[in-house]
Amino acid sequence: MAQTGNGGNSLTGLFRAADFRRLLTARVLSQLSDGVFQVSLASYVIFSPERQSSPADIASVLLVLLLPFSLIGPFAGVLLDRWRRRQVLYLGNLARCGLGLVTGALLLAGVPDWLFLGAALLVTALNRFILAGLSAALPRVVSRPEQLVTANALSPTLGTVAAFCGGGLGFVVHLILPPGSRADALLVTLAALLYLSAALTALRMDPDLLGPDHHPDRPPLRRALGLAARELADGVRHLVRDCRPASHALAAVTAARFCYGILVVVLLMLSRYTFNDPTDSAAGMTTLGKALLVSAIGFFVAAVISPWCTRRLGLSGWLTTCAASAAVFVPALGLTFSFGPIMAAALLLGVVTQGIKICADTVVQESVEDAYRGRVFAIYDVLFNLAFVAAAFVTALALPLDGRSVPLMLTVAVLYALTATLYARAARRSPVPA
């Protein structure tokens, strides 16, 4: 009971702090905008009734959404330790507002796709700095150390919920309005206005409130970026030479992420062309939303059962079991290319994908030295995102428009089986620390 009371007092104390409320509001509005923007991007490129979307179009969307996280992410901290973070939140969201309005105008003008995607890429690139800046700034608006854990649990969680709500808002607007470029442009404009509200919220905070502190002995920016690149290279060397269990787990989770990426593209094509009339974009988005919701339930189930499974099978045993089970149910359910079995496969895929990630996260945390752990997780983040993008581009070469490809589904099953077999052997040679 004491813990509950302290948690409640800590939460109450957080919300009494005006600066924490402003920072949290800026995060919620920013991530709400992200959800709306991402739905507008998917709607235009994948579910537009005016165009025949292909797996290559999906690959371009994933490239826009994930590439900035992969390329900018490892170096974002170097810049955020030099730029005033309040200005990053203010000017970054203001720039995203302007870019969103430009993107909406490009949609109405019917410009080539590469120009539209280039503008969208700039929006998502700024997103990487803003999310990192929000996390780096959080300790500056928390008055007591015991409140920081609560703040770290509350702030990202509400941000994620806001992103889902933004996606839901974009989905509802898309259902109400007649499908087409005007509806997509309206969604982008709505996202731009929400970005503006996030910028104005950040403007209410003192320019120096969120740091960073001034350090005259800090190395110049160019040298700091070079040092960050060398430290990442040191992390790779440590991972390969001195930390075999972690490198094996990262290889397994990267392979599983690659397979998951292929199956997501298959699901998108089935939702658009097989399960619904290709001209009915609303029905296609509804089917996709149902599948993603079912998969999210699978992620939650994995979070609940993985502790119990790892206690009985060990981390390597549970990871191997997840990959091996996917090698069985993917062809058994996926080759039907029918709605019901595909929904069941989406649920199970959520369980095994998150189960593999939970195991890999834990192996890295337990087997990598603390001095290298941050760099290794930065490498992990890059591999995780690039595997998804690579899967989309590979699928673009092999998948027909209707999403029905027996050879591709069998290839995914073989990849899961190889992942389970090779990881099990590697884990026997280099066991995970007890």
C-alpha positions as CSV (number, residue, x, y, z in Angstrom):
1,M,0.0,0.0,0.0
2,A,2.9,2.4,0.8
3,Q,4.2,1.9,-2.7
4,T,0.9,2.8,-4.2
5,G,0.6,5.9,-2.1
6,N,4.1,7.1,-3.0
7,G,3.3,6.5,-6.7
8,G,0.1,8.5,-6.4
9,N,1.9,11.3,-4.6
10,S,4.7,11.2,-7.1
11,L,2.2,11.4,-10.0
12,T,0.3,14.3,-8.3
13,G,3.6,16.1,-7.7
14,L,4.5,15.8,-11.4
15,F,1.3,17.3,-12.6
16,R,1.6,20.2,-10.2
17,A,4.8,21.2,-12.0
18,A,3.8,23.6,-14.8
19,D,7.0,22.9,-16.8
20,F,6.4,19.1,-16.7
21,R,2.8,19.7,-17.9
22,R,4.0,21.8,-20.8
23,L,6.7,19.4,-21.9
24,L,4.2,16.5,-21.6
25,T,1.6,18.5,-23.7
26,A,4.3,19.2,-26.3
27,R,5.0,15.5,-26.5
28,V,1.4,14.5,-26.8
29,L,0.6,17.1,-29.4
30,S,3.7,16.2,-31.4
31,Q,3.1,12.5,-31.4
32,L,-0.6,13.0,-32.1
33,S,0.4,14.9,-35.2
34,D,2.8,12.0,-36.1
35,G,-0.1,9.6,-36.1
36,V,-2.2,11.8,-38.4
37,F,0.7,12.4,-40.7
38,Q,1.6,8.7,-41.0
39,V,-2.0,7.8,-41.8
40,S,-2.1,10.4,-44.5
41,L,1.1,9.1,-46.0
42,A,-0.2,5.5,-46.1
43,S,-3.5,6.6,-47.4
44,Y,-2.0,8.5,-50.3
45,V,0.7,6.0,-51.3
46,I,-1.0,2.6,-50.5
47,F,-4.8,3.0,-50.4
48,S,-5.5,5.8,-52.9
49,P,-8.3,4.7,-55.2
50,E,-6.7,6.9,-57.9
51,R,-3.6,4.7,-58.2
52,Q,-2.6,1.1,-58.3
53,S,-0.2,0.8,-55.4
54,S,2.5,-1.8,-55.5
55,P,4.9,-3.4,-53.0
56,A,7.5,-0.8,-54.3
57,D,5.2,2.0,-53.1
58,I,5.1,0.4,-49.6
59,A,8.8,0.1,-49.6
60,S,9.1,3.9,-50.3
61,V,6.7,4.7,-47.4
62,L,8.7,2.5,-45.0
63,L,11.9,4.1,-46.2
64,V,10.5,7.6,-45.4
65,L,9.3,6.5,-42.0
66,L,12.3,4.4,-40.8
67,L,15.4,5.6,-42.6
68,P,15.8,8.8,-40.6
69,F,15.7,6.8,-37.4
70,S,18.5,4.6,-38.7
71,L,20.8,7.2,-40.0
72,I,20.2,10.1,-37.7
73,G,19.5,8.3,-34.4
74,P,23.0,7.3,-33.4
75,F,24.2,11.0,-33.8
76,A,21.1,12.8,-32.5
77,G,22.5,12.9,-29.0
78,V,25.7,14.8,-30.0
79,L,23.6,17.6,-31.5
80,L,21.1,17.7,-28.6
81,D,23.9,18.2,-26.2
82,R,24.9,21.4,-28.0
83,W,21.6,22.9,-29.2
84,R,19.0,24.3,-26.8
85,R,16.5,21.6,-26.5
86,R,13.5,24.0,-26.1
87,Q,14.5,25.5,-29.4
88,V,14.7,22.0,-31.0
89,L,11.1,21.4,-29.9
90,Y,9.9,24.8,-30.9
91,L,11.7,25.3,-34.2
92,G,11.5,21.5,-35.1
93,N,7.7,21.4,-34.8
94,L,7.4,24.8,-36.5
95,A,9.4,23.5,-39.4
96,R,7.3,20.4,-39.5
97,C,4.2,22.6,-39.7
98,G,5.6,24.4,-42.7
99,L,6.7,21.2,-44.4
100,G,3.3,19.7,-43.7
101,L,1.6,22.6,-45.4
102,V,4.0,22.3,-48.4
103,T,3.3,18.5,-48.5
104,G,-0.5,19.1,-48.6
105,A,0.0,21.6,-51.5
106,L,2.1,19.1,-53.4
107,L,-0.7,16.5,-53.0
108,L,-3.2,18.9,-54.5
109,A,-0.9,19.9,-57.3
110,G,-0.4,16.3,-58.3
111,V,3.4,16.4,-58.3
112,P,5.6,13.3,-58.9
113,D,5.7,10.9,-56.0
114,W,9.4,11.4,-55.4
115,L,8.9,15.1,-54.6
116,F,6.0,14.3,-52.2
117,L,8.1,11.6,-50.5
118,G,11.1,13.9,-50.2
119,A,9.0,16.4,-48.3
120,A,7.6,13.7,-46.1
121,L,11.2,12.4,-45.5
122,L,12.2,15.8,-44.1
123,V,9.2,15.7,-41.7
124,T,10.1,12.3,-40.3
125,A,13.8,13.3,-40.1
126,L,12.9,16.2,-37.8
127,N,10.8,13.8,-35.8
128,R,13.9,11.9,-34.7
129,F,15.4,15.0,-33.1
130,I,12.2,16.0,-31.4
131,L,11.6,12.6,-29.8
132,A,15.2,12.4,-28.6
133,G,15.0,16.0,-27.3
134,L,11.8,15.2,-25.4
135,S,13.5,12.3,-23.6
136,A,16.7,14.3,-22.9
137,A,14.8,17.2,-21.5
138,L,12.6,15.2,-19.1
139,P,15.0,15.3,-16.1
140,R,15.1,19.1,-16.3
141,V,11.3,19.4,-15.5
142,V,11.3,16.8,-12.7
143,S,12.0,18.3,-9.3
144,R,12.7,15.1,-7.2
145,P,14.7,12.0,-8.3
146,E,12.0,9.6,-7.1
147,Q,9.6,11.2,-9.6
148,L,11.8,10.5,-12.6
149,V,10.8,6.8,-12.8
150,T,7.2,7.8,-12.8
151,A,7.9,10.5,-15.4
152,N,9.8,8.0,-17.6
153,A,6.9,5.6,-17.5
154,L,4.1,8.2,-18.0
155,S,5.6,10.5,-20.7
156,P,6.5,7.9,-23.4
157,T,3.4,5.9,-22.7
158,L,1.1,8.8,-23.2
159,G,3.1,9.8,-26.3
160,T,2.5,6.3,-27.8
161,V,-1.2,6.5,-26.9
162,A,-1.3,9.9,-28.6
163,A,0.3,8.5,-31.7
164,F,-2.3,5.7,-31.9
165,C,-5.1,8.3,-31.3
166,G,-3.7,10.4,-34.1
167,G,-3.8,7.4,-36.4
168,G,-7.4,6.7,-35.3
169,L,-8.3,10.4,-35.9
170,G,-6.7,10.2,-39.4
171,F,-8.6,7.0,-40.1
172,V,-12.0,8.5,-39.1
173,V,-11.4,11.6,-41.2
174,H,-10.5,9.3,-44.1
175,L,-13.7,7.3,-43.7
176,I,-15.9,10.5,-43.5
177,L,-14.4,12.3,-46.5
178,P,-14.6,11.1,-50.1
179,P,-11.3,9.2,-50.8
180,G,-8.7,11.0,-53.0
181,S,-5.9,13.5,-52.9
182,R,-8.1,16.2,-51.3
183,A,-8.8,14.1,-48.3
184,D,-5.1,13.2,-48.0
185,A,-4.2,16.9,-48.3
186,L,-6.7,17.7,-45.6
187,L,-5.1,15.1,-43.3
188,V,-1.6,16.5,-43.9
189,T,-2.9,20.0,-43.2
190,L,-4.5,18.8,-39.9
191,A,-1.2,17.2,-38.9
192,A,0.6,20.5,-39.7
193,L,-1.8,22.5,-37.5
194,L,-1.2,20.0,-34.7
195,Y,2.6,20.4,-35.2
196,L,2.0,24.2,-34.8
197,S,0.2,23.7,-31.6
198,A,3.1,21.6,-30.3
199,A,5.5,24.4,-31.3
200,L,3.5,27.0,-29.5
201,T,3.3,24.8,-26.4
202,A,7.2,24.5,-26.4
203,L,7.4,28.3,-26.8
204,R,5.7,28.8,-23.4
205,M,8.8,27.3,-21.7
206,D,11.9,29.3,-20.9
207,P,14.6,29.0,-23.7
208,D,17.2,27.7,-21.3
209,L,14.9,25.5,-19.1
210,L,15.5,22.2,-20.9
211,G,19.3,22.6,-21.2
212,P,21.9,21.6,-22.1
213,D,24.3,23.2,-19.7
214,H,27.2,25.1,-21.2
215,H,30.5,23.3,-21.1
216,P,33.5,25.3,-22.4
217,D,35.7,22.2,-22.7
218,R,33.2,20.4,-25.0
219,P,34.9,19.3,-28.3
220,P,33.8,21.0,-31.5
221,L,30.8,19.6,-33.3
222,R,32.8,18.0,-36.2
223,R,35.2,16.3,-33.8
224,A,32.2,15.1,-31.6
225,L,30.5,13.6,-34.6
226,G,33.7,11.8,-35.6
227,L,34.1,10.6,-32.1
228,A,30.6,9.3,-32.0
229,A,31.2,7.3,-35.2
230,R,34.4,5.8,-33.8
231,E,32.6,4.9,-30.6
232,L,29.9,3.1,-32.6
233,A,32.6,1.2,-34.4
234,D,34.1,0.3,-31.0
235,G,30.7,-1.0,-30.0
236,V,30.5,-3.2,-33.1
237,R,34.0,-4.6,-32.4
238,H,33.1,-5.4,-28.8
239,L,29.9,-7.0,-29.9
240,V,31.6,-9.3,-32.5
241,R,34.8,-10.2,-30.5
242,D,33.9,-10.1,-26.8
243,C,30.1,-10.6,-26.6
244,R,29.0,-13.6,-28.7
245,P,25.7,-14.2,-26.9
246,A,24.6,-10.7,-27.7
247,S,25.8,-10.8,-31.3
248,H,23.9,-14.1,-31.9
249,A,20.7,-12.6,-30.3
250,L,21.0,-9.5,-32.5
251,A,21.4,-11.7,-35.6
252,A,18.3,-13.6,-34.7
253,V,16.1,-10.6,-34.0
254,T,17.3,-8.9,-37.2
255,A,16.4,-12.0,-39.2
256,A,13.0,-12.2,-37.5
257,R,12.4,-8.5,-38.1
258,F,13.2,-9.1,-41.8
259,C,10.6,-11.9,-42.0
260,Y,8.1,-9.7,-40.2
261,G,8.7,-6.9,-42.7
262,I,8.0,-9.2,-45.6
263,L,4.7,-10.4,-44.0
264,V,3.6,-6.9,-43.3
265,V,3.9,-6.0,-46.9
266,V,2.0,-9.2,-47.9
267,L,-0.7,-8.2,-45.4
268,L,-1.0,-4.7,-47.0
269,M,-1.4,-6.1,-50.5
270,L,-4.0,-8.7,-49.3
271,S,-5.9,-5.9,-47.5
272,R,-6.0,-3.7,-50.6
273,Y,-6.4,-6.2,-53.5
274,T,-7.6,-9.6,-52.2
275,F,-9.8,-9.1,-49.2
276,N,-11.6,-6.0,-50.6
277,D,-12.5,-4.2,-53.8
278,P,-9.3,-2.4,-54.8
279,T,-11.3,0.8,-55.4
280,D,-12.7,0.7,-51.9
281,S,-9.8,2.3,-50.0
282,A,-11.9,2.6,-46.8
283,A,-12.5,-1.1,-46.6
284,G,-8.9,-1.8,-47.3
285,M,-7.8,0.4,-44.4
286,T,-10.4,-1.1,-42.1
287,T,-9.1,-4.6,-42.9
288,L,-5.5,-3.5,-42.3
289,G,-6.5,-1.8,-39.0
290,K,-8.1,-5.0,-37.8
291,A,-5.0,-7.0,-38.6
292,L,-2.7,-4.5,-36.8
293,L,-5.0,-4.5,-33.8
294,V,-4.9,-8.4,-33.7
295,S,-1.1,-8.3,-34.0
296,A,-0.9,-5.7,-31.2
297,I,-2.9,-8.1,-29.0
298,G,-0.3,-10.7,-29.8
299,F,2.5,-8.3,-28.7
300,F,0.7,-7.9,-25.4
301,V,0.3,-11.6,-24.9
302,A,4.0,-12.0,-25.5
303,A,4.8,-9.5,-22.8
304,V,2.6,-11.5,-20.4
305,I,3.8,-15.0,-21.1
306,S,7.5,-14.4,-21.9
307,P,8.6,-14.2,-18.3
308,W,7.0,-17.5,-17.5
309,C,8.4,-19.1,-20.7
310,T,11.9,-17.9,-20.2
311,R,12.0,-19.2,-16.6
312,R,11.2,-22.7,-18.0
313,L,13.0,-22.7,-21.3
314,G,15.7,-20.1,-20.8
315,L,16.1,-17.0,-22.9
316,S,17.7,-19.0,-25.8
317,G,15.1,-21.7,-25.5
318,W,12.2,-19.3,-25.7
319,L,13.7,-17.4,-28.6
320,T,14.3,-20.6,-30.5
321,T,10.8,-21.8,-29.8
322,C,9.3,-18.5,-31.1
323,A,11.3,-18.7,-34.4
324,A,10.6,-22.4,-34.9
325,S,6.8,-22.0,-34.3
326,A,6.7,-19.2,-36.9
327,A,8.3,-21.6,-39.4
328,V,5.2,-23.9,-38.8
329,F,2.2,-21.5,-38.6
330,V,3.3,-19.1,-41.4
331,P,2.8,-21.6,-44.2
332,A,0.0,-23.5,-42.4
333,L,-2.1,-20.3,-42.1
334,G,-0.6,-17.9,-44.6
335,L,-0.8,-20.1,-47.7
336,T,-4.6,-20.1,-47.5
337,F,-4.6,-16.4,-48.3
338,S,-8.0,-16.3,-46.5
339,F,-9.1,-13.6,-44.1
340,G,-9.7,-15.8,-41.0
341,P,-6.4,-17.8,-41.1
342,I,-4.5,-14.6,-41.9
343,M,-6.0,-12.9,-38.8
344,A,-4.9,-15.9,-36.7
345,A,-1.4,-15.7,-38.2
346,A,-1.3,-12.0,-37.4
347,L,-2.1,-12.8,-33.7
348,L,0.6,-15.5,-33.5
349,L,3.1,-13.4,-35.4
350,G,2.7,-10.6,-32.8
351,V,3.4,-13.1,-30.1
352,V,6.5,-14.6,-31.6
353,T,7.9,-11.3,-32.9
354,Q,7.7,-9.6,-29.6
355,G,8.8,-12.8,-27.8
356,I,12.0,-12.8,-29.8
357,K,12.6,-9.1,-29.2
358,I,12.1,-9.5,-25.4
359,C,14.7,-12.3,-25.4
360,A,17.1,-10.3,-27.5
361,D,16.7,-7.2,-25.4
362,T,17.4,-9.2,-22.2
363,V,20.4,-11.0,-23.6
364,V,22.0,-7.7,-24.7
365,Q,21.3,-6.1,-21.3
366,E,22.8,-9.0,-19.4
367,S,25.8,-9.9,-21.5
368,V,27.1,-6.5,-22.7
369,E,29.4,-4.5,-20.4
370,D,27.8,-1.3,-19.1
371,A,30.4,0.8,-20.8
372,Y,29.3,-0.5,-24.2
373,R,25.6,-1.0,-23.6
374,G,24.4,2.3,-25.0
375,R,26.3,2.0,-28.2
376,V,25.2,-1.6,-28.7
377,F,21.5,-0.6,-28.3
378,A,22.1,2.2,-30.9
379,I,23.5,-0.5,-33.3
380,Y,20.5,-2.6,-32.4
381,D,18.1,0.2,-33.3
382,V,19.8,0.7,-36.7
383,L,19.7,-3.1,-37.5
384,F,16.1,-3.3,-36.4
385,N,14.9,-0.5,-38.7
386,L,17.1,-1.4,-41.7
387,A,15.9,-5.0,-41.6
388,F,12.4,-3.8,-42.0
389,V,13.2,-1.5,-44.9
390,A,15.3,-4.2,-46.6
391,A,12.4,-6.6,-46.3
392,A,10.1,-4.2,-48.0
393,F,12.5,-3.7,-50.9
394,V,13.1,-7.4,-51.3
395,T,9.3,-8.0,-51.3
396,A,8.8,-5.4,-53.9
397,L,10.8,-7.5,-56.3
398,A,8.9,-10.8,-55.7
399,L,5.3,-10.0,-54.6
400,P,2.4,-9.7,-57.1
401,L,-0.2,-6.9,-56.5
402,D,-2.7,-9.2,-54.9
403,G,-0.3,-10.4,-52.2
404,R,-0.6,-14.1,-53.1
405,S,2.9,-15.6,-53.5
406,V,3.4,-19.2,-52.4
407,P,7.2,-19.1,-53.0
408,L,7.6,-16.0,-50.9
409,M,5.6,-17.4,-48.0
410,L,7.7,-20.6,-48.1
411,T,10.9,-18.6,-48.2
412,V,9.8,-16.8,-45.0
413,A,9.1,-20.1,-43.3
414,V,12.5,-21.4,-44.3
415,L,14.2,-18.2,-43.0
416,Y,12.4,-18.7,-39.6
417,A,13.5,-22.3,-39.5
418,L,17.1,-21.4,-40.3
419,T,17.0,-18.6,-37.6
420,A,15.8,-21.1,-35.0
421,T,18.4,-23.8,-36.0
422,L,21.4,-21.5,-36.3
423,Y,20.6,-19.6,-33.1
424,A,20.1,-22.8,-31.1
425,R,23.5,-24.1,-32.3
426,A,25.2,-20.7,-31.5
427,A,23.5,-20.5,-28.1
428,R,24.9,-24.0,-27.2
429,R,28.4,-22.9,-28.2
430,S,28.2,-19.5,-26.4
431,P,25.5,-19.8,-23.8
432,V,23.7,-16.8,-22.4
433,P,24.9,-15.8,-18.9
434,A,22.7,-17.3,-16.2
